[in-house]
């Protein structure tokens, strides 16, 4: 039923952290998937938000991948500095990258392949939920716009006509 990402996504990051073997889970969500001006950070203890261009450059690939923690854009690098292994996967929807899921572990995992597969599955679900939230918000905006148009048309066709006829009668 929609929802505000700022209210929903911290819980998503916390649930992903609890339900997985990862020691850190961070969701990076741009304000606009097509032309981001800012990136919101959910989960982790990241101080501040990274630059959208730096995030896109660092994690711009089409698939999940592992990254040296030191190569992650600031301030993620500072938050994850103590971790031995990090990975990121884009939150892809049908038409855009909705954000990125970044995870880290204090120790290097035995099987990176299984961790990356888990990330892909988790990212697909988060991307779908995020896309649904954005679409529900857009539906609400379109409904409000339609109602404003209907009221304007009603005023123009009803009340404005009546006032004009009264002025002619006077």
PyMOL commands that set and color helices and strands:
alter all, ss='L'
color gray80, all
select helices_A, chain A and resi 5-18+52-59+69-71+76-79+112-169
alter helices_A, ss='H'
color red, helices_A
select strands_A, chain A and resi 24-30+39-42+65-67+85-92+97-105
alter strands_A, ss='S'
color yellow, strands_A
deselect
rebuild
show_as cartoon
